[in-house]
Amino acid sequence: MKILVVGGGSGGHITPAVAVVRELMHLRPRTRVEFWTDRKYYKNVVNITTEIGVSWGEEQKGGTAKTPYIRVRKVMSGKFRRYNWTLKEYFENFGIFLKEIIWGNIKGFFGFFCGMIQSFFRLLPRKSRPDVIFLKGGFVGLPVGLAARLLRIPYVVHESDAVPGLANRLLMRKATVVAWGLEPTPKAKEEDKSPAPDNYRFVGIPVAEEFKKVSKTKQAELKKTFGFDVDKPLVVVTGGSQGAEHINEAVREILPELLKFASVGLVAGRAHYENMVDLKKYEEWDKAKLQSNFRLWNFSPVMNEIMGAADVVVSRAGATTIAELAALGKAVVLIPFEKLPGGHQVKNAERLEAEDAVVVVRDDKMVKKPELLLEAVQNLVRSPKKRTNLAKALHGMVKQGAARELAEILIKVGSDEDK
């Protein structure tokens, strides 16, 4: 069987796709898997998939008939840039509007058009055509999905957010299966014009197998590993691999107060780390031993361990991050970013807040008053019962075993196509 997996544009699309590939290799070791991604994440995907099977990129050769392998290839794509700005904000950010939105969308359309042609001709030869394609959401999958539609290749779409993004809304209509991370809302079902409404599957959000609950003993060990006081509550703040400027700046303002009642780990993100490096003054060491109960990272390959050590996690409201925190069973403060198109993070956060599974602090309010974040974190740190209730509710809302279920769906769809 040949399966094509497509994901990119953000780490939130890569991590779940890789988790599905891992399950595919467990269930069908001889499956031929290709992984298409954008230039930005190409090396990351090659490195990650090497741990699963023999992996090589476009410039490499390797693998044998007896060895499972994942071939990784770059695919062109283009992002359609949109922001939830008011008219006043457009005027205030006119330079960004011209550079990021106008010029960015011109380049994005060119990338999308070229990506569709590239995908069409790659998929055209019947001998190399996949039995099924897995599209993990986002703009990278759109040209591939449309090319697959033209060539009548079955594909499965996965949507992690509470409501679908633009690319997935376009792809859902002809998908063999539409897999959801959260139960689809009535509005989302109405937007899907598929002639087969029974193609919906609520599967959950795939997460890497290392994201799982840790015992109190293991949590203490992890705190000690990172240098923190095992008897002091630990607050981990993260804006994802690239970071979140607003969250970083809020932490800068409230850090002295935070350190009065908790240890703090700040994952500033690769894009913003240099702007936050002055906070290293709070990170005091003596003979390789942390003295100050504060650590600053740009990012880390062991985020599961950093967040596993935490008593409270402060994060953006991306669907994949939420699923990882749910798998870890953590008490979470979500700060959704309102300016993203479609307001996906806001809707994710509101849905969980309505079920008393998270605490939500609005980004725009936090920017004006960072003390709101301090108050939210302090309330959780001082209430172990509240933390336990939140963690239990969040863990219960996100369905487990998503990667395996998606792998089984792909195998079934691909097998049906063979018949």
KOLNUPA-516080 format. One record per residue (C-alpha): residue in one letter; chain; x, y, z. Coordinates in nm, 3 decimals. Layout:
REM residues N
[site A; A; [X; Y; Z]] ...
This chain:
REM residues 419
[site M; A; [0.000; 0.000; 0.000]] [site K; A; [0.115; 0.355; -0.079]] [site I; A; [0.007; 0.644; 0.143]] [site L; A; [0.089; 1.013; 0.098]] [site V; A; [0.090; 1.234; 0.409]] [site V; A; [0.086; 1.613; 0.367]] [site G; A; [0.147; 1.861; 0.647]] [site G; A; [0.330; 2.186; 0.706]] [site G; A; [0.299; 2.558; 0.757]] [site S; A; [0.322; 2.519; 1.135]] [site G; A; [0.442; 2.271; 1.392]] [site G; A; [0.078; 2.214; 1.485]] [site H; A; [0.029; 2.039; 1.150]] [site I; A; [0.359; 1.850; 1.153]] [site T; A; [0.339; 1.686; 1.497]] [site P; A; [-0.002; 1.518; 1.448]] [site A; A; [0.090; 1.402; 1.096]] [site V; A; [0.411; 1.240; 1.224]] [site A; A; [0.214; 1.068; 1.502]] [site V; A; [-0.014; 0.914; 1.236]] [site V; A; [0.287; 0.801; 1.032]] [site R; A; [0.430; 0.630; 1.340]] [site E; A; [0.106; 0.436; 1.386]] [site L; A; [0.098; 0.344; 1.018]] [site M; A; [0.445; 0.192; 1.052]] [site H; A; [0.331; -0.004; 1.358]] [site L; A; [0.019; -0.138; 1.189]] [site R; A; [0.161; -0.193; 0.839]] [site P; A; [0.545; -0.193; 0.849]] [site R; A; [0.569; -0.257; 0.476]] [site T; A; [0.356; 0.043; 0.384]] [site R; A; [0.524; 0.286; 0.147]] [site V; A; [0.481; 0.633; 0.297]] [site E; A; [0.568; 0.966; 0.141]] [site F; A; [0.556; 1.287; 0.345]] [site W; A; [0.522; 1.617; 0.160]] [site T; A; [0.589; 1.938; 0.347]] [site D; A; [0.696; 2.296; 0.284]] [site R; A; [1.054; 2.417; 0.264]] [site K; A; [1.045; 2.561; 0.617]] [site Y; A; [0.973; 2.227; 0.787]] [site Y; A; [1.147; 1.995; 0.543]] [site K; A; [1.460; 1.927; 0.753]] [site N; A; [1.253; 1.886; 1.069]] [site V; A; [1.036; 1.622; 0.905]] [site V; A; [1.340; 1.434; 0.769]] [site N; A; [1.496; 1.428; 1.115]] [site I; A; [1.177; 1.317; 1.291]] [site T; A; [1.079; 1.048; 1.042]] [site T; A; [1.430; 0.900; 1.052]] [site E; A; [1.341; 0.777; 1.402]] [site I; A; [1.040; 0.588; 1.264]] [site G; A; [1.186; 0.424; 0.954]] [site V; A; [1.453; 0.477; 0.691]] [site S; A; [1.391; 0.832; 0.576]] [site W; A; [1.550; 1.028; 0.295]] [site G; A; [1.487; 1.350; 0.114]] [site E; A; [1.486; 1.448; -0.251]] [site E; A; [1.863; 1.472; -0.272]] [site Q; A; [1.927; 1.141; -0.097]] [site K; A; [1.898; 0.774; -0.182]] [site G; A; [1.843; 0.484; 0.054]] [site G; A; [1.617; 0.209; 0.176]] [site T; A; [1.571; -0.144; 0.055]] [site A; A; [1.276; -0.360; -0.038]] [site K; A; [1.288; -0.521; 0.306]] [site T; A; [1.316; -0.199; 0.506]] [site P; A; [1.024; 0.032; 0.600]] [site Y; A; [1.089; 0.382; 0.478]] [site I; A; [0.939; 0.728; 0.463]] [site R; A; [1.029; 0.946; 0.170]] [site V; A; [1.019; 1.318; 0.246]] [site R; A; [0.972; 1.572; -0.034]] [site K; A; [0.920; 1.947; -0.054]] [site V; A; [0.603; 2.076; -0.212]] [site M; A; [0.529; 2.431; -0.319]] [site S; A; [0.236; 2.609; -0.158]] [site G; A; [0.109; 2.955; -0.082]] [site K; A; [-0.052; 3.106; 0.224]] [site F; A; [-0.351; 3.337; 0.199]] [site R; A; [-0.282; 3.600; 0.463]] [site R; A; [-0.576; 3.741; 0.656]] [site Y; A; [-0.599; 3.924; 0.987]] [site N; A; [-0.899; 4.005; 1.206]] [site W; A; [-0.815; 4.374; 1.213]] [site T; A; [-1.048; 4.669; 1.252]] [site L; A; [-1.035; 4.949; 0.995]] [site K; A; [-0.836; 5.157; 1.244]] [site E; A; [-0.579; 4.877; 1.285]] [site Y; A; [-0.536; 4.856; 0.907]] [site F; A; [-0.448; 5.224; 0.898]] [site E; A; [-0.219; 5.193; 1.200]] [site N; A; [-0.041; 4.895; 1.039]] [site F; A; [-0.046; 5.019; 0.680]] [site G; A; [0.317; 4.920; 0.617]] [site I; A; [0.247; 4.566; 0.736]] [site F; A; [-0.073; 4.565; 0.530]] [site L; A; [0.121; 4.641; 0.211]] [site K; A; [0.412; 4.406; 0.282]] [site E; A; [0.247; 4.112; 0.458]] [site I; A; [-0.103; 4.109; 0.313]] [site I; A; [-0.091; 4.260; -0.036]] [site W; A; [0.258; 4.146; -0.142]] [site G; A; [0.236; 3.832; 0.072]] [site N; A; [-0.087; 3.724; -0.098]] [site I; A; [0.057; 3.786; -0.444]] [site K; A; [0.345; 3.552; -0.358]] [site G; A; [0.100; 3.317; -0.189]] [site F; A; [-0.116; 3.286; -0.499]] [site F; A; [0.192; 3.217; -0.714]] [site G; A; [0.308; 2.950; -0.467]] [site F; A; [-0.037; 2.791; -0.458]] [site F; A; [-0.067; 2.784; -0.839]] [site C; A; [0.282; 2.633; -0.881]] [site G; A; [0.213; 2.386; -0.600]] [site M; A; [-0.102; 2.264; -0.770]] [site I; A; [0.077; 2.207; -1.101]] [site Q; A; [0.368; 2.037; -0.923]] [site S; A; [0.131; 1.813; -0.726]] [site F; A; [-0.073; 1.724; -1.035]] [site F; A; [0.227; 1.603; -1.232]] [site R; A; [0.376; 1.417; -0.934]] [site L; A; [0.049; 1.233; -0.880]] [site L; A; [-0.027; 1.177; -1.248]] [site P; A; [0.176; 0.854; -1.313]] [site R; A; [-0.044; 0.562; -1.206]] [site K; A; [0.253; 0.348; -1.097]] [site S; A; [0.358; 0.600; -0.832]] [site R; A; [0.009; 0.721; -0.741]] [site P; A; [-0.083; 0.675; -0.370]] [site D; A; [-0.381; 0.465; -0.269]] [site V; A; [-0.492; 0.740; -0.029]] [site I; A; [-0.373; 1.085; 0.077]] [site F; A; [-0.383; 1.221; 0.433]] [site L; A; [-0.414; 1.602; 0.447]] [site K; A; [-0.340; 1.744; 0.792]] [site G; A; [-0.505; 2.081; 0.737]] [site G; A; [-0.348; 2.416; 0.648]] [site F; A; [-0.244; 2.584; 0.328]] [site V; A; [0.026; 2.329; 0.240]] [site G; A; [-0.236; 2.061; 0.177]] [site L; A; [-0.468; 2.270; -0.041]] [site P; A; [-0.287; 2.242; -0.378]] [site V; A; [-0.223; 1.871; -0.318]] [site G; A; [-0.587; 1.809; -0.229]] [site L; A; [-0.720; 1.992; -0.534]] [site A; A; [-0.480; 1.800; -0.761]] [site A; A; [-0.595; 1.475; -0.599]] [site R; A; [-0.955; 1.572; -0.664]] [site L; A; [-0.882; 1.622; -1.034]] [site L; A; [-0.715; 1.281; -1.051]] [site R; A; [-0.987; 1.111; -0.841]] [site I; A; [-0.745; 0.999; -0.572]] [site P; A; [-0.925; 0.949; -0.238]] [site Y; A; [-0.812; 1.170; 0.047]] [site V; A; [-0.878; 1.208; 0.417]] [site V; A; [-0.884; 1.551; 0.580]] [site H; A; [-0.819; 1.612; 0.949]] [site E; A; [-0.940; 1.928; 1.122]] [site S; A; [-0.807; 1.997; 1.471]] [site D; A; [-0.988; 2.320; 1.553]] [site A; A; [-1.343; 2.376; 1.672]] [site V; A; [-1.427; 2.522; 1.330]] [site P; A; [-1.251; 2.448; 0.999]] [site G; A; [-1.002; 2.683; 0.838]] [site L; A; [-1.032; 2.808; 0.479]] [site A; A; [-0.817; 2.532; 0.323]] [site N; A; [-1.008; 2.255; 0.497]] [site R; A; [-1.346; 2.407; 0.412]] [site L; A; [-1.249; 2.382; 0.046]] [site L; A; [-1.112; 2.029; 0.079]] [site M; A; [-1.390; 1.878; 0.292]] [site R; A; [-1.646; 1.883; 0.016]] [site K; A; [-1.492; 1.595; -0.175]] [site A; A; [-1.307; 1.419; 0.107]] [site T; A; [-1.367; 1.048; 0.153]] [site V; A; [-1.346; 1.103; 0.529]] [site V; A; [-1.350; 1.426; 0.731]] [site A; A; [-1.180; 1.352; 1.062]] [site W; A; [-1.231; 1.595; 1.351]] [site G; A; [-1.021; 1.667; 1.655]] [site L; A; [-1.317; 1.816; 1.840]] [site E; A; [-1.677; 1.723; 1.776]] [site P; A; [-1.789; 1.934; 1.476]] [site T; A; [-2.028; 2.218; 1.549]] [site P; A; [-2.363; 2.235; 1.365]] [site K; A; [-2.228; 2.534; 1.173]] [site A; A; [-1.925; 2.336; 1.057]] [site K; A; [-2.149; 2.053; 0.937]] [site E; A; [-2.358; 2.298; 0.739]] [site E; A; [-2.046; 2.437; 0.570]] [site D; A; [-1.945; 2.092; 0.447]] [site K; A; [-2.133; 2.038; 0.121]] [site S; A; [-2.027; 1.675; 0.093]] [site P; A; [-2.302; 1.453; -0.053]] [site A; A; [-2.220; 1.194; 0.215]] [site P; A; [-2.280; 1.344; 0.562]] [site D; A; [-2.179; 1.013; 0.718]] [site N; A; [-1.817; 1.079; 0.617]] [site Y; A; [-1.761; 1.257; 0.950]] [site R; A; [-1.544; 1.085; 1.208]] [site F; A; [-1.473; 1.226; 1.552]] [site V; A; [-1.124; 1.085; 1.611]] [site G; A; [-0.951; 1.338; 1.836]] [site I; A; [-0.617; 1.509; 1.777]] [site P; A; [-0.307; 1.292; 1.723]] [site V; A; [-0.023; 1.363; 1.963]] [site A; A; [0.324; 1.217; 1.994]] [site E; A; [0.337; 0.909; 2.215]] [site E; A; [0.569; 1.078; 2.466]] [site F; A; [0.287; 1.315; 2.572]] [site K; A; [0.122; 1.122; 2.854]] [site K; A; [0.039; 1.171; 3.220]] [site V; A; [0.326; 1.154; 3.466]] [site S; A; [0.305; 1.046; 3.828]] [site K; A; [0.380; 1.286; 4.115]] [site T; A; [0.710; 1.106; 4.164]] [site K; A; [0.802; 1.145; 3.797]] [site Q; A; [0.695; 1.510; 3.802]] [site A; A; [0.929; 1.575; 4.095]] [site E; A; [1.211; 1.400; 3.908]] [site L; A; [1.152; 1.618; 3.603]] [site K; A; [1.155; 1.935; 3.816]] [site K; A; [1.487; 1.826; 3.962]] [site T; A; [1.625; 1.746; 3.615]] [site F; A; [1.560; 2.103; 3.502]] [site G; A; [1.703; 2.247; 3.825]] [site F; A; [1.379; 2.358; 3.991]] [site D; A; [1.283; 2.321; 4.357]] [site V; A; [1.074; 2.003; 4.376]] [site D; A; [0.867; 2.145; 4.665]] [site K; A; [0.772; 2.466; 4.484]] [site P; A; [0.491; 2.496; 4.226]] [site L; A; [0.623; 2.528; 3.870]] [site V; A; [0.460; 2.749; 3.608]] [site V; A; [0.565; 2.685; 3.248]] [site V; A; [0.483; 2.954; 2.991]] [site T; A; [0.503; 2.881; 2.619]] [site G; A; [0.394; 3.045; 2.297]] [site G; A; [0.494; 2.750; 2.080]] [site S; A; [0.808; 2.684; 1.876]] [site Q; A; [0.816; 3.039; 1.737]] [site G; A; [0.694; 3.204; 2.055]] [site A; A; [0.428; 3.466; 2.126]] [site E; A; [0.546; 3.825; 2.168]] [site H; A; [0.248; 3.941; 2.376]] [site I; A; [0.282; 3.654; 2.623]] [site N; A; [0.658; 3.708; 2.652]] [site E; A; [0.614; 4.078; 2.726]] [site A; A; [0.343; 4.011; 2.983]] [site V; A; [0.573; 3.766; 3.162]] [site R; A; [0.850; 4.028; 3.157]] [site E; A; [0.619; 4.265; 3.345]] [site I; A; [0.496; 4.019; 3.609]] [site L; A; [0.798; 3.791; 3.650]] [site P; A; [0.924; 3.942; 3.980]] [site E; A; [0.581; 3.883; 4.134]] [site L; A; [0.550; 3.533; 3.984]] [site L; A; [0.880; 3.428; 4.138]] [site K; A; [0.750; 3.516; 4.484]] [site F; A; [0.517; 3.216; 4.486]] [site A; A; [0.631; 2.982; 4.204]] [site S; A; [0.920; 2.864; 3.992]] [site V; A; [0.889; 2.981; 3.631]] [site G; A; [1.003; 2.831; 3.303]] [site L; A; [0.960; 3.053; 2.996]] [site V; A; [0.983; 2.905; 2.647]] [site A; A; [1.025; 3.231; 2.457]] [site G; A; [1.028; 3.078; 2.107]] [site R; A; [1.286; 3.089; 1.832]] [site A; A; [1.146; 3.405; 1.674]] [site H; A; [1.144; 3.608; 1.998]] [site Y; A; [1.420; 3.461; 2.213]] [site E; A; [1.675; 3.733; 2.136]] [site N; A; [1.430; 4.001; 2.252]] [site M; A; [1.387; 3.819; 2.584]] [site V; A; [1.745; 3.719; 2.654]] [site D; A; [1.781; 4.002; 2.908]] [site L; A; [1.565; 3.791; 3.142]] [site K; A; [1.866; 3.564; 3.181]] [site K; A; [1.958; 3.796; 3.469]] [site Y; A; [1.690; 3.609; 3.669]] [site E; A; [1.848; 3.273; 3.584]] [site E; A; [2.117; 3.237; 3.847]] [site W; A; [2.347; 2.934; 3.862]] [site D; A; [2.607; 2.821; 4.111]] [site K; A; [2.828; 2.524; 4.023]] [site A; A; [2.579; 2.397; 3.764]] [site K; A; [2.292; 2.426; 4.013]] [site L; A; [1.998; 2.657; 3.949]] [site Q; A; [1.960; 2.904; 4.235]] [site S; A; [1.681; 3.135; 4.118]] [site N; A; [1.392; 2.904; 4.016]] [site F; A; [1.370; 3.066; 3.673]] [site R; A; [1.479; 2.926; 3.338]] [site L; A; [1.457; 3.067; 2.986]] [site W; A; [1.456; 2.856; 2.669]] [site N; A; [1.412; 2.945; 2.305]] [site F; A; [1.254; 2.604; 2.243]] [site S; A; [1.327; 2.246; 2.340]] [site P; A; [1.297; 1.901; 2.180]] [site V; A; [1.168; 1.771; 2.515]] [site M; A; [0.865; 1.995; 2.558]] [site N; A; [0.676; 1.693; 2.689]] [site E; A; [0.917; 1.679; 2.983]] [site I; A; [0.918; 2.055; 3.046]] [site M; A; [0.537; 2.068; 3.046]] [site G; A; [0.521; 1.736; 3.231]] [site A; A; [0.716; 1.896; 3.517]] [site A; A; [0.471; 2.186; 3.541]] [site D; A; [0.189; 2.237; 3.788]] [site V; A; [0.036; 2.510; 3.570]] [site V; A; [0.095; 2.572; 3.198]] [site V; A; [0.028; 2.903; 3.024]] [site S; A; [-0.013; 2.867; 2.648]] [site R; A; [-0.170; 2.986; 2.326]] [site A; A; [-0.486; 2.799; 2.224]] [site G; A; [-0.367; 2.604; 1.921]] [site A; A; [-0.551; 2.273; 1.889]] [site T; A; [-0.240; 2.053; 1.888]] [site T; A; [-0.093; 2.220; 2.197]] [site I; A; [-0.427; 2.181; 2.376]] [site A; A; [-0.432; 1.809; 2.288]] [site E; A; [-0.077; 1.764; 2.418]] [site L; A; [-0.162; 1.938; 2.745]] [site A; A; [-0.479; 1.729; 2.776]] [site A; A; [-0.278; 1.411; 2.727]] [site L; A; [-0.037; 1.529; 2.998]] [site G; A; [-0.330; 1.607; 3.229]] [site K; A; [-0.232; 1.965; 3.313]] [site A; A; [-0.409; 2.267; 3.458]] [site V; A; [-0.393; 2.527; 3.182]] [site V; A; [-0.432; 2.900; 3.132]] [site L; A; [-0.506; 2.964; 2.764]] [site I; A; [-0.435; 3.298; 2.596]] [site P; A; [-0.596; 3.276; 2.250]] [site F; A; [-0.464; 3.507; 1.979]] [site E; A; [-0.765; 3.696; 1.845]] [site K; A; [-0.607; 3.826; 1.525]] [site L; A; [-0.581; 3.489; 1.352]] [site P; A; [-0.825; 3.445; 1.061]] [site G; A; [-1.144; 3.271; 1.158]] [site G; A; [-1.074; 3.323; 1.527]] [site H; A; [-0.986; 2.953; 1.566]] [site Q; A; [-0.792; 2.992; 1.888]] [site V; A; [-1.065; 3.200; 2.048]] [site K; A; [-1.327; 2.940; 1.957]] [site N; A; [-1.107; 2.656; 2.083]] [site A; A; [-1.059; 2.836; 2.415]] [site E; A; [-1.423; 2.937; 2.456]] [site R; A; [-1.541; 2.583; 2.395]] [site L; A; [-1.310; 2.444; 2.665]] [site E; A; [-1.384; 2.730; 2.905]] [site A; A; [-1.757; 2.656; 2.877]] [site E; A; [-1.684; 2.304; 3.006]] [site D; A; [-1.469; 2.434; 3.297]] [site A; A; [-1.166; 2.262; 3.145]] [site V; A; [-0.935; 2.567; 3.122]] [site V; A; [-0.891; 2.923; 3.244]] [site V; A; [-0.893; 3.182; 2.965]] [site V; A; [-0.724; 3.522; 2.963]] [site R; A; [-0.796; 3.734; 2.655]] [site D; A; [-0.486; 3.853; 2.473]] [site D; A; [-0.604; 4.210; 2.414]] [site K; A; [-0.689; 4.255; 2.782]] [site M; A; [-0.361; 4.099; 2.896]] [site V; A; [-0.162; 4.338; 2.674]] [site K; A; [-0.326; 4.635; 2.847]] [site K; A; [-0.311; 4.479; 3.192]] [site P; A; [-0.050; 4.199; 3.241]] [site E; A; [-0.169; 4.166; 3.601]] [site L; A; [-0.467; 3.968; 3.468]] [site L; A; [-0.230; 3.686; 3.377]] [site L; A; [-0.060; 3.711; 3.717]] [site E; A; [-0.397; 3.686; 3.891]] [site A; A; [-0.508; 3.384; 3.686]] [site V; A; [-0.184; 3.194; 3.751]] [site Q; A; [-0.177; 3.286; 4.119]] [site N; A; [-0.534; 3.163; 4.172]] [site L; A; [-0.444; 2.823; 4.022]] [site V; A; [-0.115; 2.788; 4.209]] [site R; A; [-0.293; 2.853; 4.539]] [site S; A; [-0.577; 2.609; 4.467]] [site P; A; [-0.459; 2.248; 4.416]] [site K; A; [-0.823; 2.134; 4.401]] [site K; A; [-0.900; 2.374; 4.116]] [site R; A; [-0.591; 2.253; 3.928]] [site T; A; [-0.698; 1.891; 3.970]] [site N; A; [-1.053; 1.961; 3.849]] [site L; A; [-0.933; 2.153; 3.543]] [site A; A; [-0.678; 1.889; 3.451]] [site K; A; [-0.935; 1.610; 3.484]] [site A; A; [-1.192; 1.797; 3.273]] [site L; A; [-0.942; 1.881; 2.999]] [site H; A; [-0.807; 1.528; 2.988]] [site G; A; [-1.162; 1.395; 2.954]] [site M; A; [-1.264; 1.631; 2.671]] [site V; A; [-0.991; 1.535; 2.427]] [site K; A; [-1.031; 1.189; 2.278]] [site Q; A; [-0.737; 0.954; 2.316]] [site G; A; [-0.596; 0.717; 2.053]] [site A; A; [-0.648; 0.956; 1.762]] [site A; A; [-0.328; 0.863; 1.577]] [site R; A; [-0.415; 0.493; 1.567]] [site E; A; [-0.774; 0.557; 1.462]] [site L; A; [-0.661; 0.784; 1.179]] [site A; A; [-0.404; 0.527; 1.067]] [site E; A; [-0.677; 0.261; 1.059]] [site I; A; [-0.902; 0.492; 0.855]] [site L; A; [-0.624; 0.554; 0.602]] [site I; A; [-0.553; 0.181; 0.568]] [site K; A; [-0.923; 0.107; 0.517]] [site V; A; [-0.972; 0.383; 0.257]] [site G; A; [-0.654; 0.276; 0.076]] [site S; A; [-0.759; -0.090; 0.082]] [site D; A; [-1.106; -0.009; -0.050]] [site E; A; [-0.944; 0.180; -0.336]] [site D; A; [-0.736; -0.128; -0.425]] [site K; A; [-1.058; -0.326; -0.466]] 
